[in-house]
Amino acid sequence: MARGINKVILVGNLGNDPEVKYTQSGMAITTLSLATTSSRKDRDGNQQEKTEWHRVKLFGKLGEIAGEYLRKGRQVYIEGRIEYGSYEKDGVKQYTTDIIADDMQMLGGREEGGGMGGERAPRPARPQQGYDNDQGGGYGGARSSGRGAPAGGPGGYEQRPQRPAPAPQAPPMDDFADDDIPF
């Protein structure tokens, strides 16, 4: 039997610049405020818009990329999972809802806030998830390299060997018709 699926896909605009913090071991934790807007027509035929705000957390290398290239107003694609939490503040229990990003893609052009328009950020390695504090601050463990602390190399992260660029391929044939699509 299936264990269940916890998957979130969001496309929206940043409400402010990313907030980047680092754990004691040097892992980046970036928080985004992402707005998604949906519209519908009410009974009278008037267009109604509703904006939802999402708190998105990005860890490790993915968080560093988001902190460096994303800016307020920029459109972004986020794929991840939803996570609920709670804490106590002044004797009152507070509840949180976060989107933990596994993948991020910057959308739009460079004029929308700088950065690498339309390019995909590399997906970090996905080690076993733990919630103990010795693996990156207690919020999902180390995600960028699958290790507890960053290794050597520029920025404290282990360098991967560069792959040669793929050979250019011929453009696809245009003998494809939309009538062939079954939906």
Salt bridges, closest charged atoms under 4 A:
GLU19 OE2 - LYS21 NZ 3.31
GLU52 OE2 - LYS50 NZ 3.38
GLU64 OE1 - LYS61 NZ 3.73
GLU79 OE2 - LYS7 NZ 2.66
GLU79 OE2 - ARG123 NH2 3.69
GLU83 OE1 - ARG81 NH1 2.79
ASP98 OD1 - ARG55 NE 2.47
ASP102 OD2 - ARG126 NH2 3.31
ASP102 OD1 - ARG143 NH1 3.68
ASP103 OD2 - ARG120 NH2 2.52
ASP103 OD2 - ARG123 NH2 3.35
GLU158 OE1 - ARG147 NH2 3.37
